[in-house]
């Protein structure tokens, strides 16, 4: 895949890690709310604030692909968390600890939703693009161009299969299973097409193109 697509996948993975951390620290904050251990409270508040400072800084990066309204909200919340933590400190009431925990849980869910939306959008775009490249390469009768288009499409489907197996999506299990099967179909038939470039099976190549088009449309429908 392209370097840009790899960068996007890394950012989405990073957002998932942030969502997991937010949930984890929400639990720590809720525990701290009823704890009499001042050292534990200081540790939890400090780690939670550092995480939010990092999140706030990341929203200012031009490379950040998250929707602007989400980035704006994350930045404002990072400022709020920092202000509350520094002003209230270890003596903050249990209600403040729980409010910080609630913020973490809500933003964790928001990040997960944004990740799934962006993943679907990116996959749909690249599926449509690869399908178009396959079609244009076939029409051009340029075997070098066709081999490149087949290879790029194959790599895309390998990535999709990997994401489906890792469960990094809210797509229904049946849909994920079908995408894995389609990835296997694409892999097997890409090899067949590649082995017969001088006598291409039109129906087979068109099936690869149509699969991309239909799945692209389906992913957009699941946003």
Protein Blocks (a to p, Z undefined) as FASTA:
>chain_A
ZZklmmmmmmmmmmmmmmmmmmmmmmmmmmmmmpcbfklmmmmmmmmmmmmmmmmmmmmp
mklmbdfklmmmmmmmmmmmmmmmmmnmmmbcfklmmmmmmmmmmmmmmmmmmmmmmmmm
mmmmmmmmmmmmmmmmmmnopaklmmmmmmmmmmmmmmmmmmmmnopafbdfklmmmmmm
mmmmmmmmmmmmmmmmmlccfklmmmmmmmmmmmmmmmmmmZZ
